[in-house]
Amino acid sequence: ILGQLPTDPAEPFYGRVRVLVMNALHSNDGKVHDRFEEAKSRWGPLSGSPHSNHVDFFLEPQETKDSGGPKDGTANRPGDKVRRQTRNIASVLRAASDRGRYFLFLEDDMLLCPHAMRAAIYLLDRATSYHGSWLAVRSSFGMNGIFMHSSDLDTFADYLVKHQSRRPPDHLVVEYFAGEVSESNMIKAGRPHFGFRYNLCDHLGKHSTLRGA
């Protein structure tokens, strides 16, 4: 993402995109999240990086309660690790709900395709021209490349936490914006969701952390 964001304050797009990086390690023994600290030293406010204005680092305020379920999950039934990932996603959504106009889901093993940010401007404008209150726009697969209005993030975060034991988050997000069940259909309230014709993300990993965990 950072490679596609301008570093010249004179650019119209400068400072308009924020990358949120959350540390979800809750340690009582002073253990440090090495990768988080490494990223903070490279792009944080004291790094001197020209991209420091684009990245916000924060700690997860508190661990959300596990609603319970099996320790070991399946592809369709979350185990404890996947339930925790779901709660972590909800924490990021809540932190982003009062920042900016749109939110983009992107996992750390997904690489944006060249010029993806320019394409994002186009697809958001296009979706809004069809319906100003769309619920979601998908431009990739899994839990990636999904755009939502920031004003909807708290509602979706609550939905994730409520249903964390029933389905993994990449299933719940589709259930939510497609209105697949009565609860999500009521939330959707007839608002459309769209799919962009091109995939904007490249998956660098070989295995999903949401499967068999």
C-alpha positions in Angstrom: 0.0 0.0 0.0 2.6 2.5 1.0 4.4 2.2 -2.3 1.3 3.5 -4.0 0.8 6.5 -1.7 2.3 9.9 -2.5 4.9 11.4 -0.2 4.6 14.9 -1.6 2.2 17.1 0.5 1.3 18.9 -2.7 -0.3 15.7 -4.1 -4.1 15.7 -3.7 -4.1 12.1 -2.4 -1.4 12.9 0.2 -2.5 11.9 3.7 -5.9 10.7 2.6 -5.3 7.0 3.3 -4.3 5.7 6.7 -2.9 2.2 7.3 -4.0 0.8 10.7 -1.6 -1.6 12.3 -2.9 -3.2 15.6 -0.9 -5.1 18.2 -3.2 -7.8 19.6 -0.6 -9.3 21.9 -1.9 -9.0 25.4 1.1 -10.0 27.5 1.3 -10.0 31.3 5.0 -10.8 31.3 6.3 -7.9 29.3 6.6 -9.9 26.1 7.2 -7.7 23.0 5.5 -8.2 19.6 8.7 -8.1 17.5 7.1 -7.6 14.1 4.9 -4.8 15.4 7.9 -3.0 16.9 9.9 -3.6 13.7 7.1 -2.0 11.6 6.8 0.9 14.0 10.5 1.6 13.8 10.3 1.7 10.0 7.1 3.7 9.5 6.1 5.1 12.9 6.0 8.8 13.9 9.7 8.8 15.0 11.0 6.8 12.1 11.7 9.7 9.7 10.0 7.7 7.0 8.2 9.8 4.3 5.2 7.4 4.9 4.9 8.0 8.6 2.0 10.2 7.9 0.1 7.2 6.4 0.5 4.7 9.2 -1.2 4.6 12.6 0.0 2.1 15.2 -2.1 1.2 18.2 -2.6 -1.5 20.8 -5.9 -3.4 21.0 -7.6 -1.7 24.0 -8.8 -5.0 25.5 -9.4 -8.6 24.6 -13.0 -9.2 23.7 -14.6 -12.2 25.4 -14.6 -15.6 23.7 -18.2 -16.7 23.3 -17.0 -20.4 23.5 -16.7 -23.3 21.2 -14.3 -26.1 20.3 -10.6 -25.6 20.7 -9.9 -27.2 17.3 -12.0 -26.0 14.5 -12.9 -27.1 11.0 -13.1 -25.3 7.7 -16.7 -24.2 8.6 -16.6 -24.2 12.4 -14.1 -21.8 14.1 -11.7 -23.1 16.7 -10.3 -20.9 19.4 -7.6 -19.3 17.2 -10.0 -18.3 14.5 -12.5 -16.9 17.1 -9.7 -14.8 18.4 -8.8 -13.6 14.9 -12.5 -12.6 14.5 -12.4 -10.6 17.7 -9.2 -9.0 16.6 -10.8 -7.9 13.3 -13.7 -6.4 15.3 -11.2 -4.4 17.4 -9.6 -3.0 14.2 -13.0 -2.1 12.8 -14.0 -0.2 15.9 -10.7 1.7 15.9 -11.3 2.7 12.2 -15.0 3.6 12.6 -14.2 7.3 13.3 -11.4 7.7 10.8 -12.1 8.5 7.2 -15.0 7.7 4.9 -14.2 4.2 3.7 -12.4 1.1 5.1 -10.6 -1.6 3.2 -10.0 -5.1 4.5 -6.5 -6.4 3.7 -4.6 -9.2 5.4 -0.8 -9.1 5.8 -0.2 -11.8 3.2 -2.0 -9.9 0.4 -0.1 -7.7 -2.0 -2.0 -4.9 -3.8 -1.7 -5.1 -7.5 0.1 -2.1 -9.3 -2.2 1.0 -9.4 -4.7 -0.7 -7.1 -5.2 2.5 -5.1 -6.1 4.5 -8.3 -8.5 1.7 -9.2 -10.0 1.9 -5.8 -10.9 5.6 -6.4 -12.6 4.6 -9.6 -14.6 1.7 -8.2 -15.7 3.7 -5.1 -16.9 6.6 -7.3 -18.6 4.1 -9.7 -20.4 2.3 -6.9 -21.5 5.5 -5.3 -22.9 6.7 -8.7 -25.1 3.6 -8.7 -26.2 3.8 -5.1 -24.9 6.3 -2.6 -25.5 4.0 0.4 -24.0 0.7 -0.8 -23.1 -1.7 1.9 -19.9 -3.3 0.5 -17.8 -3.5 -2.6 -15.7 -6.6 -3.1 -12.5 -6.4 -5.2 -10.7 -9.6 -4.1 -11.3 -12.9 -2.3 -11.5 -14.1 1.3 -11.3 -11.3 3.9 -9.5 -9.0 1.5 -10.3 -6.2 -0.9 -13.7 -5.5 0.7 -14.6 -1.8 1.0 -17.2 -0.6 3.5 -18.3 2.8 4.7 -16.6 3.6 8.0 -20.0 4.5 9.5 -21.0 0.8 9.1 -18.0 -0.6 10.9 -19.3 -0.7 14.5 -22.4 -2.6 13.4 -20.3 -5.1 11.5 -17.9 -5.5 14.4 -20.8 -6.3 16.7 -22.0 -8.9 14.2 -18.6 -10.5 14.1 -18.3 -10.8 17.8 -21.9 -12.1 18.2 -21.4 -14.9 15.7 -17.7 -15.7 16.2 -18.4 -19.2 17.3 -20.7 -20.1 14.4 -18.7 -19.2 11.2 -15.2 -17.9 10.4 -14.9 -14.2 9.6 -14.5 -14.6 5.8 -17.8 -16.5 5.8 -19.5 -14.0 8.1 -18.6 -11.0 6.0 -20.4 -12.5 3.0 -23.3 -13.5 5.1 -23.4 -9.9 6.4 -23.3 -7.9 3.2 -25.3 -10.4 1.1 -28.1 -10.5 3.7 -28.0 -14.3 3.8 -29.8 -14.7 7.1 -32.7 -12.9 8.6 -30.5 -10.8 11.0 -28.1 -9.6 8.3 -30.9 -9.1 5.9 -32.5 -6.7 8.3 -29.2 -4.8 8.7 -28.8 -4.7 4.9 -32.2 -3.2 4.6 -32.1 -3.4 0.8 -28.7 -1.7 0.4 -26.8 -3.2 -2.5 -23.4 -4.7 -2.5 -21.1 -4.7 -5.6 -18.3 -6.7 -7.0 -15.5 -5.1 -9.0 -14.7 -6.9 -12.2 -11.0 -7.1 -11.5 -9.1 -8.6 -8.6 -6.9 -6.0 -6.9 -4.9 -8.3 -4.6 -2.3 -11.0 -5.0 -2.1 -13.7 -2.3 1.5 -14.3 -1.2 0.7 -17.2 1.2 0.0 -20.8 0.4 -2.3 -21.7 3.4 -5.1 -19.9 5.0 -4.8 -19.3 8.8 -8.6 -19.6 9.0 -8.7 -23.3 8.1 -8.1 -26.1 10.6 -7.5 -23.6 13.4 
